[in-house]
Amino acid sequence: MSILSDLFNPTGRMARLPYAGYTILMYVAIMVMVGVFFLLSANGGVALGAILLIIGIAACALASIIMQIKRLHDMDWAGAWVIALIVLGMGASSYPLLGLISMGIGIALFFIPGTQGPNRFGSVQ
């Protein structure tokens, strides 16, 4: 599979190692985007830098949601459970315990192994 298919196609499964690798790659990409924003801001390009940063972070957020869906598929769970993670994360500002639960589930996606062999979402790529 290609990187674009891995990051922007919610069908199929994603094992733990590719999930971890792509997650690290996205954090590095966000750091680079923030650096570009600061460079552009220092040279008077605040608007351009802000637009690029918003587009980049939105793309990373979408890719992150799709990767979580694929990790849930790997564990033979419906991808719709990612909505619960988003709601828990959004409630964290009012109820910090929800944020801890969401963070714990997010971390668990790195460590819980997927189902062995094919499942209803296909084989591991």
CORJO-V427372 format. One record per backbone hydrogen bond with DSSP energy under -1.0 kcal/mol. CO is the residue of the C=O (numbers start at 1). NH is the residue of the N-H. If there is no record, write none. Layout:
CO:NH ; CO:NH
This chain:
2:6 ; 3:7 ; 4:8 ; 5:9 ; 15:19 ; 16:20 ; 17:21 ; 18:22 ; 19:23 ; 20:24 ; 21:25 ; 22:26 ; 23:27 ; 24:28 ; 25:29 ; 26:30 ; 27:31 ; 28:32 ; 29:33 ; 30:34 ; 31:35 ; 32:36 ; 33:37 ; 34:38 ; 35:39 ; 36:40 ; 37:41 ; 38:42 ; 40:45 ; 41:44 ; 45:49 ; 46:50 ; 47:51 ; 48:52 ; 49:53 ; 50:54 ; 51:55 ; 52:56 ; 53:57 ; 54:58 ; 55:59 ; 56:60 ; 57:61 ; 58:62 ; 59:63 ; 60:64 ; 61:65 ; 62:66 ; 63:67 ; 64:68 ; 65:69 ; 66:70 ; 67:71 ; 68:72 ; 69:73 ; 70:14 ; 70:74 ; 71:75 ; 72:77 ; 73:76 ; 74:115 ; 78:81 ; 79:82 ; 80:83 ; 81:85 ; 82:86 ; 83:87 ; 84:88 ; 85:89 ; 86:90 ; 87:91 ; 91:95 ; 95:98 ; 95:99 ; 96:100 ; 97:101 ; 98:102 ; 99:103 ; 100:104 ; 101:105 ; 102:106 ; 103:107 ; 104:108 ; 105:109 ; 107:110 ; 108:111 ; 108:112 ; 119:122 ; 122:119
